[in-house]
Amino acid sequence: MLIRASDAKSWEHCVRRAWFDNNPPMGYESIKPNEFDQLILDLGIQHEQKVKHRLEEQYQLIEAKSEEHTQDLMSQGTQVIYQGLFIKDDIIGKPDFLIRHESGSYQAADAKLAHSDDKKEIQIQLGIYRRLLQNNIPAIVFLGTGEIAEIGDEANKDVDKYLASMREILAQSTPPPVRYSESKCTACNYFEVCKPKFVTKGELTLLYGIESRSAPGLEAQGIANIKMLAETDPAKIIDVPYLKGPEAKQRATLQAKAYLNDEFYQLKPVQLPTGTWVHFDIEDNPLTSSGRKHVYLWGLLKPPYDKDNFEYIWTDNESQDRDGWEAFLAKVENYRHQFPDLLLAHFSNHERTTIKTYEERYEMQDNPTVAWLLGANSPLYDIQVPVKDCLVLPLAGYGLKYVCKHPKLVNFQWKDSDSGSQWSVVQYANYLMSATPSDREKLKRDILTYNFDDVMATRMLELWLRSSVIEHV
Ligand code: SF4
């Protein structure tokens, strides 16, 4: 079985995924990417084509049709070979470009949408091309930012590790054993194949807070599954990596109970700050040509928290980035004037870190509104903090949608059940690409509905915490 350089991405994600890519389960022989992955693929192809056109303007560029044709083109001294193919021993690689170096040898190059070359999968892929070319010339990455990075011998260690691991897993007739990971598995095409088996086994890492590095230590103590963890006295659990101290162990056992009973547990009273709450959520586009995240929507929900009191700042493209930011600051000042006890409630640290990014981007450290937002008396309030600190929920993750959608918790449902952060990135990309005013209007409306639901969800979470949780203290 051949080891493909391009499998490094799957391998880096999960070794079992790399195994499945080479041994597809029934029905998975050809997988259609989801909308977000398709967008990334399309943008990647566009970027590759741009690089190709640039090279074509300067050099003779010929597309290779096969491995033999690649060798022929190299012997003829073709300046740039597009999509050359190499097979050596059990390794196969297809660099986007082979560029004739001044030494007469060839230099492998790939176009990558990434903004830096420090991703392991890029290092491995380009490192393998160098190995196939058998020369010491650094490989080139044409990054999504327009910059050009070089990959040299520093990638060799990861290439060796990748090849050894792939040889080992591809020699096996069954999928390699791995741990469940909520973030990785929910983003994987083989989720439906793997998840039921983890559930049947009672895999410990299905639990929020139990890392793959903690599970072996628990298993070594005889705690082999979720049920056993739920029945264990936390005081009797010996410290294991990433699960140390009485509080963490109590949480772990309660998390196991919550998983089995579909109930939540309260560790301590929830104390919410007083003031006039304005709920706040942003939508951003990470796929900009500059590489800088562009917040295209700053959404706010003020009292009395209905559709008419949803206010937002929208920008049509990245060139209006600063206008959007300044309009947001003006809106904050307006609220501050209107509500002297203003509190801007958001879920997770994302809004605060984004404001910090914008402060630095536009060098606005001396701006009084920015200083207030980020200072000691900041009106920003992260409502995820009391949720994580005070509650143990029957959930695999403590993100807004997990917490709010659960019928026994907040039970708030988004109008579009498919919507989410990746969904909104796709809708905004379609908005940017669409030339039809009615289509653009609809896409904008859909995104605004989603953002309204996000701020409404944090409002409903606030109400749920006040009514269901604090009363139970
Ligand atoms: S679902 Fe999870 S365990 Fe299965 S292949 Fe994907 S990442 Fe790996």
Boltz pocket constraint, residues with backbone or C-beta under 6 A from the ligand:
constraints:
  - pocket:
      binder: B
      contacts: [[A, 13], [A, 14], [A, 15], [A, 16], [A, 17], [A, 20], [A, 178], [A, 179], [A, 180], [A, 181], [A, 184], [A, 185], [A, 186], [A, 188], [A, 189], [A, 190], [A, 191], [A, 192], [A, 194], [A, 195]]
      max_distance: 6.0
